[in-house]
Amino acid sequence: MNYNRLSINETNRLKGLLIILIVFGHISQLLQQYGSLHATLYSFHVVAFFFLPFLFNKDILTIKSIKKNLKRIYIPYSIFFIISLVAFSIMQYHFDPISALKSWAIGSSHYLKIDTGLRIFWFFPALFSTILLIMLYNFLSKKLQKIYLILMLIAHISIPFIPKSTLFLFPISSYIALYLFTIGMVVKYIYEHLDYAKYSLQISILFILSLLLSYGSDFSLASAIFPDNIFNFLLQDAVMILSFFTLVLWSKSIHFFESFGRYSIAIFTIHPFIIQVIDKLYRWEGLTDGLMKFLLVITLTYLITRLIYYFKINKILYPR
């Protein structure tokens, strides 16, 4: 029995909170000067987006479902990859088409940074890999699903032991999907079978406690930085699970987040360019400047996003 099924509006509120946290995390004056705090935020805010397909994607692996998700994910990925590639190539007076094609195909943050100057678009290929794994799971028989889960658990445990240089060569950032799949299935089970809202206070306390315990230990999916011992490994898994349900419960009744969530993909793709532009116009320093910069970025990005949807450019940039 599902006690706490999320409505579309509640899902948008969660996505709105997440995208605000993501933009907040990209303001270097706020978090990057506090290294451990920056790493703590990165241990859960992007991760939670990857868990949503586990709850809502019921497709099985077919040519039709692959095409649908390729269109939905790879069109915005390709468009914004090209925009950032062109801009970066002009600024650097250098363009290597073979290297650029490799970066696009692999989709890891490492190679995207080299050819486009932006790491952030790793999210798209990693999301596509995650959805592929979910659709394959949905396609299998019950017996094969159990074997599949065992293999994914082995992958989850093994990924941190693989050198970063090798992980960055996994096509379509698939190392991220392999690492997250087991945790995503745990989130799915809790969502579908447990009355998690009944324990909202306990979950919130455990989440905050887990963050305090993990403070100082680096974790970053995009940079292939994983826990370095068994305790931190289990703790990071707990952080990811607890963070998802905590943020669901915290955002569920806050309507302010809803509009941001409705346009979360557009905000995600537009805000890095806004940051690049305003960084050229003004030298932002310190916490006060960081807060002003954050408010300016989120406001300008939201306004531009609304214009994109008003003029229906979203049908080209973000097809469904």
Secondary structure by P-SEA (a helix, b strand, c coil): cccccccaaaaaaaaaaaaaaaaaaacccccccaaaaaaaaaccaaaaaaacccccccccccaaaaaaaaaacaaaaaaaaaaaaaaaaaaaccccaaaaaaaaaaccaaaaaacccccccaaaaaaaaaaaaaaaaaaccaaaaaaaaaaaaaaaaccccccaaaaaaccccaaaaaacaaaaaaaaaaacccccccaaaaaaaaaaaaaaaaccbbbbcccccccccaaaaaaaaaaaaaaaaaaaaaacccccaaaaaaaaaaaaacaaaaaaaaaaacccccaaaaaaaaaaaaaaaaaaaaaaaaaccccccccc
